[in-house]
Amino acid sequence: MYAVVATGGKQYKVQEGEVLQVEKLDGDVGSEISFDRVLMYSDGETVSLGQPVLEGALVSGHIVEQGKEKKIIVFKYKKRKRYRRKLGHRQMFTAVKIDSIKA
């Protein structure tokens, strides 16, 4: 059994018991969270597609971790113009453990 949910401008395929790392969501560690934008649901035999979302479908879980990704370096350079810019960026994330999928 799996579902496809949309959050943070991205789509994720989720299964029960899976830990999912998504864009930062509000909430503390241990708090319940639910995704109501379910785009697709499959129970192994039948597949339900939404137009664009499934009505009454819900994926629920709880927050496991709030954190930051590894640092990436953004370096801009123009040759022969003495132009250099070096920036670092760490994206915030939320790790969510999926508890149940209800269609």
MODELLER restraints for C-alpha pairs under 7 A, 6 or more apart:
rsr = mdl.restraints
at = mdl.atoms
rsr.add(forms.Gaussian(group=physical.xy_distance, feature=features.Distance(at['CA:1:A'], at['CA:15:A']), mean=6.48, stdev=0.5))
rsr.add(forms.Gaussian(group=physical.xy_distance, feature=features.Distance(at['CA:1:A'], at['CA:42:A']), mean=5.61, stdev=0.5))
rsr.add(forms.Gaussian(group=physical.xy_distance, feature=features.Distance(at['CA:1:A'], at['CA:43:A']), mean=4.30, stdev=0.5))
rsr.add(forms.Gaussian(group=physical.xy_distance, feature=features.Distance(at['CA:1:A'], at['CA:44:A']), mean=5.64, stdev=0.5))
rsr.add(forms.Gaussian(group=physical.xy_distance, feature=features.Distance(at['CA:2:A'], at['CA:13:A']), mean=6.88, stdev=0.5))
rsr.add(forms.Gaussian(group=physical.xy_distance, feature=features.Distance(at['CA:2:A'], at['CA:14:A']), mean=5.63, stdev=0.5))
rsr.add(forms.Gaussian(group=physical.xy_distance, feature=features.Distance(at['CA:2:A'], at['CA:15:A']), mean=4.69, stdev=0.5))
rsr.add(forms.Gaussian(group=physical.xy_distance, feature=features.Distance(at['CA:2:A'], at['CA:41:A']), mean=6.10, stdev=0.5))
rsr.add(forms.Gaussian(group=physical.xy_distance, feature=features.Distance(at['CA:2:A'], at['CA:42:A']), mean=5.49, stdev=0.5))
rsr.add(forms.Gaussian(group=physical.xy_distance, feature=features.Distance(at['CA:2:A'], at['CA:43:A']), mean=6.65, stdev=0.5))
rsr.add(forms.Gaussian(group=physical.xy_distance, feature=features.Distance(at['CA:3:A'], at['CA:13:A']), mean=5.72, stdev=0.5))
rsr.add(forms.Gaussian(group=physical.xy_distance, feature=features.Distance(at['CA:3:A'], at['CA:14:A']), mean=5.45, stdev=0.5))
rsr.add(forms.Gaussian(group=physical.xy_distance, feature=features.Distance(at['CA:3:A'], at['CA:15:A']), mean=6.70, stdev=0.5))
rsr.add(forms.Gaussian(group=physical.xy_distance, feature=features.Distance(at['CA:3:A'], at['CA:38:A']), mean=6.92, stdev=0.5))
rsr.add(forms.Gaussian(group=physical.xy_distance, feature=features.Distance(at['CA:3:A'], at['CA:40:A']), mean=5.43, stdev=0.5))
rsr.add(forms.Gaussian(group=physical.xy_distance, feature=features.Distance(at['CA:3:A'], at['CA:41:A']), mean=4.35, stdev=0.5))
rsr.add(forms.Gaussian(group=physical.xy_distance, feature=features.Distance(at['CA:3:A'], at['CA:42:A']), mean=6.20, stdev=0.5))
rsr.add(forms.Gaussian(group=physical.xy_distance, feature=features.Distance(at['CA:4:A'], at['CA:11:A']), mean=6.55, stdev=0.5))
rsr.add(forms.Gaussian(group=physical.xy_distance, feature=features.Distance(at['CA:4:A'], at['CA:12:A']), mean=5.44, stdev=0.5))
rsr.add(forms.Gaussian(group=physical.xy_distance, feature=features.Distance(at['CA:4:A'], at['CA:13:A']), mean=4.40, stdev=0.5))
rsr.add(forms.Gaussian(group=physical.xy_distance, feature=features.Distance(at['CA:4:A'], at['CA:14:A']), mean=6.15, stdev=0.5))
rsr.add(forms.Gaussian(group=physical.xy_distance, feature=features.Distance(at['CA:4:A'], at['CA:38:A']), mean=5.91, stdev=0.5))
rsr.add(forms.Gaussian(group=physical.xy_distance, feature=features.Distance(at['CA:4:A'], at['CA:39:A']), mean=5.46, stdev=0.5))
rsr.add(forms.Gaussian(group=physical.xy_distance, feature=features.Distance(at['CA:4:A'], at['CA:40:A']), mean=5.05, stdev=0.5))
rsr.add(forms.Gaussian(group=physical.xy_distance, feature=features.Distance(at['CA:4:A'], at['CA:41:A']), mean=6.58, stdev=0.5))
rsr.add(forms.Gaussian(group=physical.xy_distance, feature=features.Distance(at['CA:5:A'], at['CA:11:A']), mean=5.59, stdev=0.5))
rsr.add(forms.Gaussian(group=physical.xy_distance, feature=features.Distance(at['CA:5:A'], at['CA:12:A']), mean=5.40, stdev=0.5))
rsr.add(forms.Gaussian(group=physical.xy_distance, feature=features.Distance(at['CA:5:A'], at['CA:13:A']), mean=6.57, stdev=0.5))
rsr.add(forms.Gaussian(group=physical.xy_distance, feature=features.Distance(at['CA:5:A'], at['CA:35:A']), mean=6.89, stdev=0.5))
rsr.add(forms.Gaussian(group=physical.xy_distance, feature=features.Distance(at['CA:5:A'], at['CA:37:A']), mean=5.75, stdev=0.5))
rsr.add(forms.Gaussian(group=physical.xy_distance, feature=features.Distance(at['CA:5:A'], at['CA:38:A']), mean=4.50, stdev=0.5))
rsr.add(forms.Gaussian(group=physical.xy_distance, feature=features.Distance(at['CA:5:A'], at['CA:39:A']), mean=5.67, stdev=0.5))
rsr.add(forms.Gaussian(group=physical.xy_distance, feature=features.Distance(at['CA:6:A'], at['CA:12:A']), mean=6.37, stdev=0.5))
rsr.add(forms.Gaussian(group=physical.xy_distance, feature=features.Distance(at['CA:6:A'], at['CA:37:A']), mean=5.69, stdev=0.5))
rsr.add(forms.Gaussian(group=physical.xy_distance, feature=features.Distance(at['CA:6:A'], at['CA:38:A']), mean=6.64, stdev=0.5))
rsr.add(forms.Gaussian(group=physical.xy_distance, feature=features.Distance(at['CA:8:A'], at['CA:23:A']), mean=5.63, stdev=0.5))
rsr.add(forms.Gaussian(group=physical.xy_distance, feature=features.Distance(at['CA:15:A'], at['CA:98:A']), mean=6.89, stdev=0.5))
rsr.add(forms.Gaussian(group=physical.xy_distance, feature=features.Distance(at['CA:16:A'], at['CA:98:A']), mean=5.23, stdev=0.5))
rsr.add(forms.Gaussian(group=physical.xy_distance, feature=features.Distance(at['CA:16:A'], at['CA:99:A']), mean=5.56, stdev=0.5))
rsr.add(forms.Gaussian(group=physical.xy_distance, feature=features.Distance(at['CA:16:A'], at['CA:100:A']), mean=5.70, stdev=0.5))
rsr.add(forms.Gaussian(group=physical.xy_distance, feature=features.Distance(at['CA:16:A'], at['CA:101:A']), mean=6.84, stdev=0.5))
rsr.add(forms.Gaussian(group=physical.xy_distance, feature=features.Distance(at['CA:17:A'], at['CA:97:A']), mean=6.29, stdev=0.5))
rsr.add(forms.Gaussian(group=physical.xy_distance, feature=features.Distance(at['CA:17:A'], at['CA:98:A']), mean=5.30, stdev=0.5))
rsr.add(forms.Gaussian(group=physical.xy_distance, feature=features.Distance(at['CA:17:A'], at['CA:99:A']), mean=5.89, stdev=0.5))
rsr.add(forms.Gaussian(group=physical.xy_distance, feature=features.Distance(at['CA:18:A'], at['CA:97:A']), mean=5.69, stdev=0.5))
rsr.add(forms.Gaussian(group=physical.xy_distance, feature=features.Distance(at['CA:18:A'], at['CA:98:A']), mean=5.56, stdev=0.5))
rsr.add(forms.Gaussian(group=physical.xy_distance, feature=features.Distance(at['CA:19:A'], at['CA:95:A']), mean=6.47, stdev=0.5))
rsr.add(forms.Gaussian(group=physical.xy_distance, feature=features.Distance(at['CA:19:A'], at['CA:96:A']), mean=5.50, stdev=0.5))
rsr.add(forms.Gaussian(group=physical.xy_distance, feature=features.Distance(at['CA:19:A'], at['CA:97:A']), mean=4.27, stdev=0.5))
rsr.add(forms.Gaussian(group=physical.xy_distance, feature=features.Distance(at['CA:19:A'], at['CA:98:A']), mean=6.36, stdev=0.5))
rsr.add(forms.Gaussian(group=physical.xy_distance, feature=features.Distance(at['CA:20:A'], at['CA:95:A']), mean=5.51, stdev=0.5))
rsr.add(forms.Gaussian(group=physical.xy_distance, feature=features.Distance(at['CA:20:A'], at['CA:96:A']), mean=5.11, stdev=0.5))
rsr.add(forms.Gaussian(group=physical.xy_distance, feature=features.Distance(at['CA:20:A'], at['CA:97:A']), mean=6.19, stdev=0.5))
rsr.add(forms.Gaussian(group=physical.xy_distance, feature=features.Distance(at['CA:21:A'], at['CA:93:A']), mean=6.52, stdev=0.5))
rsr.add(forms.Gaussian(group=physical.xy_distance, feature=features.Distance(at['CA:21:A'], at['CA:94:A']), mean=5.73, stdev=0.5))
rsr.add(forms.Gaussian(group=physical.xy_distance, feature=features.Distance(at['CA:21:A'], at['CA:95:A']), mean=4.39, stdev=0.5))
rsr.add(forms.Gaussian(group=physical.xy_distance, feature=features.Distance(at['CA:21:A'], at['CA:96:A']), mean=6.33, stdev=0.5))
rsr.add(forms.Gaussian(group=physical.xy_distance, feature=features.Distance(at['CA:22:A'], at['CA:93:A']), mean=5.71, stdev=0.5))
rsr.add(forms.Gaussian(group=physical.xy_distance, feature=features.Distance(at['CA:22:A'], at['CA:94:A']), mean=5.47, stdev=0.5))
rsr.add(forms.Gaussian(group=physical.xy_distance, feature=features.Distance(at['CA:22:A'], at['CA:95:A']), mean=6.39, stdev=0.5))
rsr.add(forms.Gaussian(group=physical.xy_distance, feature=features.Distance(at['CA:23:A'], at['CA:92:A']), mean=6.66, stdev=0.5))
rsr.add(forms.Gaussian(group=physical.xy_distance, feature=features.Distance(at['CA:23:A'], at['CA:93:A']), mean=4.80, stdev=0.5))
rsr.add(forms.Gaussian(group=physical.xy_distance, feature=features.Distance(at['CA:23:A'], at['CA:94:A']), mean=6.10, stdev=0.5))
rsr.add(forms.Gaussian(group=physical.xy_distance, feature=features.Distance(at['CA:24:A'], at['CA:92:A']), mean=5.54, stdev=0.5))
rsr.add(forms.Gaussian(group=physical.xy_distance, feature=features.Distance(at['CA:24:A'], at['CA:93:A']), mean=4.39, stdev=0.5))
rsr.add(forms.Gaussian(group=physical.xy_distance, feature=features.Distance(at['CA:24:A'], at['CA:94:A']), mean=4.99, stdev=0.5))
rsr.add(forms.Gaussian(group=physical.xy_distance, feature=features.Distance(at['CA:25:A'], at['CA:94:A']), mean=6.12, stdev=0.5))
rsr.add(forms.Gaussian(group=physical.xy_distance, feature=features.Distance(at['CA:28:A'], at['CA:63:A']), mean=6.99, stdev=0.5))
rsr.add(forms.Gaussian(group=physical.xy_distance, feature=features.Distance(at['CA:29:A'], at['CA:63:A']), mean=5.08, stdev=0.5))
rsr.add(forms.Gaussian(group=physical.xy_distance, feature=features.Distance(at['CA:29:A'], at['CA:64:A']), mean=5.52, stdev=0.5))
rsr.add(forms.Gaussian(group=physical.xy_distance, feature=features.Distance(at['CA:29:A'], at['CA:65:A']), mean=5.80, stdev=0.5))
rsr.add(forms.Gaussian(group=physical.xy_distance, feature=features.Distance(at['CA:29:A'], at['CA:66:A']), mean=6.96, stdev=0.5))
rsr.add(forms.Gaussian(group=physical.xy_distance, feature=features.Distance(at['CA:30:A'], at['CA:62:A']), mean=5.76, stdev=0.5))
rsr.add(forms.Gaussian(group=physical.xy_distance, feature=features.Distance(at['CA:30:A'], at['CA:63:A']), mean=5.15, stdev=0.5))
rsr.add(forms.Gaussian(group=physical.xy_distance, feature=features.Distance(at['CA:30:A'], at['CA:64:A']), mean=6.10, stdev=0.5))
rsr.add(forms.Gaussian(group=physical.xy_distance, feature=features.Distance(at['CA:31:A'], at['CA:62:A']), mean=5.51, stdev=0.5))
rsr.add(forms.Gaussian(group=physical.xy_distance, feature=features.Distance(at['CA:31:A'], at['CA:63:A']), mean=5.74, stdev=0.5))
rsr.add(forms.Gaussian(group=physical.xy_distance, feature=features.Distance(at['CA:32:A'], at['CA:61:A']), mean=5.91, stdev=0.5))
rsr.add(forms.Gaussian(group=physical.xy_distance, feature=features.Distance(at['CA:32:A'], at['CA:62:A']), mean=4.35, stdev=0.5))
rsr.add(forms.Gaussian(group=physical.xy_distance, feature=features.Distance(at['CA:32:A'], at['CA:63:A']), mean=6.59, stdev=0.5))
rsr.add(forms.Gaussian(group=physical.xy_distance, feature=features.Distance(at['CA:33:A'], at['CA:60:A']), mean=5.88, stdev=0.5))
rsr.add(forms.Gaussian(group=physical.xy_distance, feature=features.Distance(at['CA:33:A'], at['CA:61:A']), mean=5.44, stdev=0.5))
rsr.add(forms.Gaussian(group=physical.xy_distance, feature=features.Distance(at['CA:33:A'], at['CA:62:A']), mean=5.44, stdev=0.5))
rsr.add(forms.Gaussian(group=physical.xy_distance, feature=features.Distance(at['CA:34:A'], at['CA:58:A']), mean=6.83, stdev=0.5))
rsr.add(forms.Gaussian(group=physical.xy_distance, feature=features.Distance(at['CA:34:A'], at['CA:59:A']), mean=5.61, stdev=0.5))
rsr.add(forms.Gaussian(group=physical.xy_distance, feature=features.Distance(at['CA:34:A'], at['CA:60:A']), mean=4.18, stdev=0.5))
rsr.add(forms.Gaussian(group=physical.xy_distance, feature=features.Distance(at['CA:34:A'], at['CA:61:A']), mean=6.16, stdev=0.5))
rsr.add(forms.Gaussian(group=physical.xy_distance, feature=features.Distance(at['CA:35:A'], at['CA:58:A']), mean=6.01, stdev=0.5))
rsr.add(forms.Gaussian(group=physical.xy_distance, feature=features.Distance(at['CA:35:A'], at['CA:59:A']), mean=5.14, stdev=0.5))
rsr.add(forms.Gaussian(group=physical.xy_distance, feature=features.Distance(at['CA:35:A'], at['CA:60:A']), mean=6.24, stdev=0.5))
rsr.add(forms.Gaussian(group=physical.xy_distance, feature=features.Distance(at['CA:36:A'], at['CA:57:A']), mean=6.57, stdev=0.5))
rsr.add(forms.Gaussian(group=physical.xy_distance, feature=features.Distance(at['CA:36:A'], at['CA:58:A']), mean=5.02, stdev=0.5))
rsr.add(forms.Gaussian(group=physical.xy_distance, feature=features.Distance(at['CA:36:A'], at['CA:59:A']), mean=6.60, stdev=0.5))
rsr.add(forms.Gaussian(group=physical.xy_distance, feature=features.Distance(at['CA:37:A'], at['CA:53:A']), mean=5.90, stdev=0.5))
rsr.add(forms.Gaussian(group=physical.xy_distance, feature=features.Distance(at['CA:38:A'], at['CA:53:A']), mean=5.53, stdev=0.5))
rsr.add(forms.Gaussian(group=physical.xy_distance, feature=features.Distance(at['CA:38:A'], at['CA:54:A']), mean=5.74, stdev=0.5))
rsr.add(forms.Gaussian(group=physical.xy_distance, feature=features.Distance(at['CA:38:A'], at['CA:57:A']), mean=6.20, stdev=0.5))
rsr.add(forms.Gaussian(group=physical.xy_distance, feature=features.Distance(at['CA:38:A'], at['CA:58:A']), mean=6.68, stdev=0.5))
rsr.add(forms.Gaussian(group=physical.xy_distance, feature=features.Distance(at['CA:39:A'], at['CA:49:A']), mean=6.31, stdev=0.5))
rsr.add(forms.Gaussian(group=physical.xy_distance, feature=features.Distance(at['CA:39:A'], at['CA:50:A']), mean=5.23, stdev=0.5))
rsr.add(forms.Gaussian(group=physical.xy_distance, feature=features.Distance(at['CA:39:A'], at['CA:52:A']), mean=6.29, stdev=0.5))
rsr.add(forms.Gaussian(group=physical.xy_distance, feature=features.Distance(at['CA:39:A'], at['CA:53:A']), mean=4.64, stdev=0.5))
rsr.add(forms.Gaussian(group=physical.xy_distance, feature=features.Distance(at['CA:39:A'], at['CA:54:A']), mean=5.97, stdev=0.5))
rsr.add(forms.Gaussian(group=physical.xy_distance, feature=features.Distance(at['CA:40:A'], at['CA:48:A']), mean=5.69, stdev=0.5))
rsr.add(forms.Gaussian(group=physical.xy_distance, feature=features.Distance(at['CA:40:A'], at['CA:49:A']), mean=4.67, stdev=0.5))
rsr.add(forms.Gaussian(group=physical.xy_distance, feature=features.Distance(at['CA:40:A'], at['CA:50:A']), mean=6.01, stdev=0.5))
rsr.add(forms.Gaussian(group=physical.xy_distance, feature=features.Distance(at['CA:40:A'], at['CA:54:A']), mean=6.97, stdev=0.5))
rsr.add(forms.Gaussian(group=physical.xy_distance, feature=features.Distance(at['CA:41:A'], at['CA:47:A']), mean=5.84, stdev=0.5))
rsr.add(forms.Gaussian(group=physical.xy_distance, feature=features.Distance(at['CA:41:A'], at['CA:48:A']), mean=5.16, stdev=0.5))
rsr.add(forms.Gaussian(group=physical.xy_distance, feature=features.Distance(at['CA:41:A'], at['CA:49:A']), mean=6.68, stdev=0.5))
rsr.add(forms.Gaussian(group=physical.xy_distance, feature=features.Distance(at['CA:42:A'], at['CA:48:A']), mean=6.25, stdev=0.5))
rsr.add(forms.Gaussian(group=physical.xy_distance, feature=features.Distance(at['CA:56:A'], at['CA:103:A']), mean=6.41, stdev=0.5))
rsr.add(forms.Gaussian(group=physical.xy_distance, feature=features.Distance(at['CA:57:A'], at['CA:102:A']), mean=5.59, stdev=0.5))
rsr.add(forms.Gaussian(group=physical.xy_distance, feature=features.Distance(at['CA:57:A'], at['CA:103:A']), mean=4.19, stdev=0.5))
rsr.add(forms.Gaussian(group=physical.xy_distance, feature=features.Distance(at['CA:58:A'], at['CA:101:A']), mean=6.11, stdev=0.5))
rsr.add(forms.Gaussian(group=physical.xy_distance, feature=features.Distance(at['CA:58:A'], at['CA:102:A']), mean=5.21, stdev=0.5))
rsr.add(forms.Gaussian(group=physical.xy_distance, feature=features.Distance(at['CA:58:A'], at['CA:103:A']), mean=6.38, stdev=0.5))
rsr.add(forms.Gaussian(group=physical.xy_distance, feature=features.Distance(at['CA:59:A'], at['CA:100:A']), mean=5.94, stdev=0.5))
rsr.add(forms.Gaussian(group=physical.xy_distance, feature=features.Distance(at['CA:59:A'], at['CA:101:A']), mean=4.57, stdev=0.5))
rsr.add(forms.Gaussian(group=physical.xy_distance, feature=features.Distance(at['CA:59:A'], at['CA:102:A']), mean=6.24, stdev=0.5))
rsr.add(forms.Gaussian(group=physical.xy_distance, feature=features.Distance(at['CA:60:A'], at['CA:98:A']), mean=6.09, stdev=0.5))
rsr.add(forms.Gaussian(group=physical.xy_distance, feature=features.Distance(at['CA:60:A'], at['CA:99:A']), mean=5.80, stdev=0.5))
rsr.add(forms.Gaussian(group=physical.xy_distance, feature=features.Distance(at['CA:60:A'], at['CA:100:A']), mean=5.44, stdev=0.5))
rsr.add(forms.Gaussian(group=physical.xy_distance, feature=features.Distance(at['CA:60:A'], at['CA:101:A']), mean=6.54, stdev=0.5))
rsr.add(forms.Gaussian(group=physical.xy_distance, feature=features.Distance(at['CA:61:A'], at['CA:96:A']), mean=6.39, stdev=0.5))
rsr.add(forms.Gaussian(group=physical.xy_distance, feature=features.Distance(at['CA:61:A'], at['CA:97:A']), mean=5.40, stdev=0.5))
rsr.add(forms.Gaussian(group=physical.xy_distance, feature=features.Distance(at['CA:61:A'], at['CA:98:A']), mean=4.25, stdev=0.5))
rsr.add(forms.Gaussian(group=physical.xy_distance, feature=features.Distance(at['CA:61:A'], at['CA:99:A']), mean=4.57, stdev=0.5))
rsr.add(forms.Gaussian(group=physical.xy_distance, feature=features.Distance(at['CA:61:A'], at['CA:100:A']), mean=6.69, stdev=0.5))
rsr.add(forms.Gaussian(group=physical.xy_distance, feature=features.Distance(at['CA:62:A'], at['CA:96:A']), mean=5.63, stdev=0.5))
rsr.add(forms.Gaussian(group=physical.xy_distance, feature=features.Distance(at['CA:62:A'], at['CA:97:A']), mean=5.57, stdev=0.5))
rsr.add(forms.Gaussian(group=physical.xy_distance, feature=features.Distance(at['CA:62:A'], at['CA:98:A']), mean=6.83, stdev=0.5))
rsr.add(forms.Gaussian(group=physical.xy_distance, feature=features.Distance(at['CA:63:A'], at['CA:95:A']), mean=5.99, stdev=0.5))
rsr.add(forms.Gaussian(group=physical.xy_distance, feature=features.Distance(at['CA:63:A'], at['CA:96:A']), mean=4.53, stdev=0.5))
rsr.add(forms.Gaussian(group=physical.xy_distance, feature=features.Distance(at['CA:63:A'], at['CA:97:A']), mean=6.40, stdev=0.5))
rsr.add(forms.Gaussian(group=physical.xy_distance, feature=features.Distance(at['CA:64:A'], at['CA:95:A']), mean=5.41, stdev=0.5))
rsr.add(forms.Gaussian(group=physical.xy_distance, feature=features.Distance(at['CA:64:A'], at['CA:96:A']), mean=5.48, stdev=0.5))
rsr.add(forms.Gaussian(group=physical.xy_distance, feature=features.Distance(at['CA:64:A'], at['CA:97:A']), mean=6.38, stdev=0.5))
rsr.add(forms.Gaussian(group=physical.xy_distance, feature=features.Distance(at['CA:65:A'], at['CA:94:A']), mean=5.80, stdev=0.5))
rsr.add(forms.Gaussian(group=physical.xy_distance, feature=features.Distance(at['CA:65:A'], at['CA:95:A']), mean=4.97, stdev=0.5))
rsr.add(forms.Gaussian(group=physical.xy_distance, feature=features.Distance(at['CA:66:A'], at['CA:93:A']), mean=6.05, stdev=0.5))
rsr.add(forms.Gaussian(group=physical.xy_distance, feature=features.Distance(at['CA:66:A'], at['CA:94:A']), mean=4.68, stdev=0.5))
rsr.add(forms.Gaussian(group=physical.xy_distance, feature=features.Distance(at['CA:66:A'], at['CA:95:A']), mean=6.43, stdev=0.5))
rsr.add(forms.Gaussian(group=physical.xy_distance, feature=features.Distance(at['CA:67:A'], at['CA:92:A']), mean=5.81, stdev=0.5))
rsr.add(forms.Gaussian(group=physical.xy_distance, feature=features.Distance(at['CA:67:A'], at['CA:93:A']), mean=5.49, stdev=0.5))
rsr.add(forms.Gaussian(group=physical.xy_distance, feature=features.Distance(at['CA:67:A'], at['CA:94:A']), mean=6.46, stdev=0.5))
rsr.add(forms.Gaussian(group=physical.xy_distance, feature=features.Distance(at['CA:68:A'], at['CA:90:A']), mean=5.90, stdev=0.5))
rsr.add(forms.Gaussian(group=physical.xy_distance, feature=features.Distance(at['CA:68:A'], at['CA:91:A']), mean=5.56, stdev=0.5))
rsr.add(forms.Gaussian(group=physical.xy_distance, feature=features.Distance(at['CA:68:A'], at['CA:92:A']), mean=4.42, stdev=0.5))
rsr.add(forms.Gaussian(group=physical.xy_distance, feature=features.Distance(at['CA:68:A'], at['CA:93:A']), mean=5.80, stdev=0.5))
rsr.add(forms.Gaussian(group=physical.xy_distance, feature=features.Distance(at['CA:69:A'], at['CA:90:A']), mean=5.48, stdev=0.5))
rsr.add(forms.Gaussian(group=physical.xy_distance, feature=features.Distance(at['CA:69:A'], at['CA:91:A']), mean=5.35, stdev=0.5))
rsr.add(forms.Gaussian(group=physical.xy_distance, feature=features.Distance(at['CA:69:A'], at['CA:92:A']), mean=6.33, stdev=0.5))
rsr.add(forms.Gaussian(group=physical.xy_distance, feature=features.Distance(at['CA:69:A'], at['CA:93:A']), mean=6.96, stdev=0.5))
rsr.add(forms.Gaussian(group=physical.xy_distance, feature=features.Distance(at['CA:70:A'], at['CA:90:A']), mean=6.04, stdev=0.5))
rsr.add(forms.Gaussian(group=physical.xy_distance, feature=features.Distance(at['CA:71:A'], at['CA:88:A']), mean=6.28, stdev=0.5))
rsr.add(forms.Gaussian(group=physical.xy_distance, feature=features.Distance(at['CA:71:A'], at['CA:89:A']), mean=5.51, stdev=0.5))
rsr.add(forms.Gaussian(group=physical.xy_distance, feature=features.Distance(at['CA:71:A'], at['CA:90:A']), mean=4.79, stdev=0.5))
rsr.add(forms.Gaussian(group=physical.xy_distance, feature=features.Distance(at['CA:72:A'], at['CA:88:A']), mean=5.64, stdev=0.5))
rsr.add(forms.Gaussian(group=physical.xy_distance, feature=features.Distance(at['CA:72:A'], at['CA:89:A']), mean=5.43, stdev=0.5))
rsr.add(forms.Gaussian(group=physical.xy_distance, feature=features.Distance(at['CA:72:A'], at['CA:90:A']), mean=6.61, stdev=0.5))
rsr.add(forms.Gaussian(group=physical.xy_distance, feature=features.Distance(at['CA:73:A'], at['CA:87:A']), mean=5.87, stdev=0.5))
rsr.add(forms.Gaussian(group=physical.xy_distance, feature=features.Distance(at['CA:73:A'], at['CA:88:A']), mean=4.63, stdev=0.5))
rsr.add(forms.Gaussian(group=physical.xy_distance, feature=features.Distance(at['CA:73:A'], at['CA:89:A']), mean=6.63, stdev=0.5))
rsr.add(forms.Gaussian(group=physical.xy_distance, feature=features.Distance(at['CA:74:A'], at['CA:86:A']), mean=5.83, stdev=0.5))
rsr.add(forms.Gaussian(group=physical.xy_distance, feature=features.Distance(at['CA:74:A'], at['CA:87:A']), mean=4.99, stdev=0.5))
rsr.add(forms.Gaussian(group=physical.xy_distance, feature=features.Distance(at['CA:74:A'], at['CA:88:A']), mean=5.89, stdev=0.5))
rsr.add(forms.Gaussian(group=physical.xy_distance, feature=features.Distance(at['CA:75:A'], at['CA:85:A']), mean=5.67, stdev=0.5))
rsr.add(forms.Gaussian(group=physical.xy_distance, feature=features.Distance(at['CA:75:A'], at['CA:86:A']), mean=4.55, stdev=0.5))
rsr.add(forms.Gaussian(group=physical.xy_distance, feature=features.Distance(at['CA:75:A'], at['CA:87:A']), mean=6.34, stdev=0.5))
rsr.add(forms.Gaussian(group=physical.xy_distance, feature=features.Distance(at['CA:76:A'], at['CA:84:A']), mean=5.62, stdev=0.5))
rsr.add(forms.Gaussian(group=physical.xy_distance, feature=features.Distance(at['CA:76:A'], at['CA:85:A']), mean=5.04, stdev=0.5))
rsr.add(forms.Gaussian(group=physical.xy_distance, feature=features.Distance(at['CA:76:A'], at['CA:86:A']), mean=6.51, stdev=0.5))
rsr.add(forms.Gaussian(group=physical.xy_distance, feature=features.Distance(at['CA:77:A'], at['CA:83:A']), mean=5.67, stdev=0.5))
rsr.add(forms.Gaussian(group=physical.xy_distance, feature=features.Distance(at['CA:77:A'], at['CA:84:A']), mean=4.67, stdev=0.5))
rsr.add(forms.Gaussian(group=physical.xy_distance, feature=features.Distance(at['CA:77:A'], at['CA:85:A']), mean=6.66, stdev=0.5))
rsr.add(forms.Gaussian(group=physical.xy_distance, feature=features.Distance(at['CA:78:A'], at['CA:84:A']), mean=6.84, stdev=0.5))
